[in-house]
């Protein structure tokens, strides 16, 4: 039951992030984005932000106290297949069962601020 509860909570966090992500100018989310198919993904998101390198996005978020990864995160062939390896890869944002909706909103807000800068 605990694992089912965690999965349901993480699907809710994922849905909240994906619904907010479409409002961030120039942001692209890679992977499953279909709200009806959330049971087939984890609450970890690979994103890009137009006109900003993955390293710049990760650095900006880090300066705001939001810690993410940038690069290929050992998925070299997948990132290469997307044509993004030479561009610095993607930004990886991970949410889990102890993250809150407020934290998701904060990430989306900071990304929106960066996108508009």
N, C-alpha and C positions, 0 to 999 in steps of 0.2 A: 504494500500500500504506500509506503514511503516513496519508493521509486516512481510510482504512478503519480503521486502528488507532486514530486519534483518535476517530472516531465510536463505535467499540466501547467505548472507555474512557469517553467521555462518557455513553453509554447506561448503563454500570455505575454511574457517579456519580449519574445521574438515578434509577435504580432504588433505589439506597441512600437517597437523599434522600426519595423518595416512600414507601418502606417505613417510614422513621423519622417522616415527617410525620404519619402517622395516629396516632402516639403523643403528639403535642403537643396538649394540651388546647385546644380552641377554635380551632385553626388550620385554615384552608381553603386549598387549593391550586387555583388556576384553570387551565384549559387541560387538556391531555391528562394524565390520571393513570393510565391503563390501562398496567400494566407490559408487557403484550403488544404495545403500540403505541408503544414508545419511539423507534422509528426515525423516527417522524413528528413529533418534537418536539426542541427544543434543550434544553440543560441550564440554561435560564434559567426561573425560577419566579416567578409572581405570586402573592402570598399575602396573607391577612388574618389577624388575630389578634383574636378576640373580646374586647371590652372595652378594646381598645387602638387608638388611631388609627395610621394608617400612619406618620405623622411620629414618633409616640412610639416605635414599634417600630424604625424606622430610627435614631433617636437612641440608643436603648438599645443596639442592636447596635453602633453606631459607638463608643459609650463602652467597649465590650468589644473594640474593634479589628477589628470585622467591618463592612465597608463595603458598603452596599446603597443602593438608591434608593427614594424614596417619591414618590407622586403619580400622574401619568398617563403619564409618560415619552414624551410626544408621541403617545400613542395615545388622544387625547382622545375620539374617537367610540366607541371600544371601551369605555373606562372609563365613559363616559356611558351607553352601552347597557346596561352591567351595573348602572346605578343607583348608582355609587360615586363619581362626580365630585365631588358636593357633600360627600361624606364623607372626602375627602382621597385618593381613589384606592386604590392597593394598594402593597405592598412588593415590590420586584423584587430577587431574589437570583440572581446569575449564577455558575455553576460552569463551568469549562472544563478542558481536558486537563492543565493543570498544577496543578489542585486535587487534594487527596488525600481519601481516605475519612475520615481523622482530622479534616480541616477541615470536612467535611460534618457529622460527628458533633458538632463544636464548635458549629456554627451551630444544629443541632437542640437541643443542650443549653442554649444561651443562650435560644433561643425557649421552651423548656420552662420554664426558670427565670422568664422574664417572664410566661408564661401563668399560672403558679402564684402570682404576686405580687399 
